[in-house]
Structures are given as C-alpha cells and as structure tokens.
Amino acid sequence: MKVDPMPFINLFFLLIFFVYKRKRSTIE
C-alpha cells in the first residue's frame, strides 16, 4: 500500500500558514 504524500504536505503547509497568521495577529 503506497500512500501519496502530496495531500499531507499541502495540509502541513496550510497548518503552518494558519499558525503563522495567528501568531502575527496576537503580536499586533
């Protein structure tokens, strides 16, 4: 069984982006 890593990578970047935006909004 081969798992396609692409969706997980996209999800990972989305999560990082979300956390980054939240951190910036809390600082400001």
N, C-alpha and C positions, 0 to 999 in steps of 0.2 A: 504493500500500500504506500503510494507516494503522495505526500502532502504538498500542495502548491504553496510556496512561502509568500507569494505576492500579496494576497489579501491580508496576511498577518503583518507584513511590512507596512502596508498602507494604513492599517489600523494603528500600528505603533507610532507612525509619524503623526497621525491625527491626534493621538493621545498626547504626545509631546507638545504639539502645537496648542492644544487646548490648555494644558497646564501652564505653558509659557504665557499665554494671553491672560490667564487668571492671575499669575504672579505679577505681571506688569500692572494689571488693574488694581491689585491690592496695594502696590507700592505707591501708585499715583493717588 
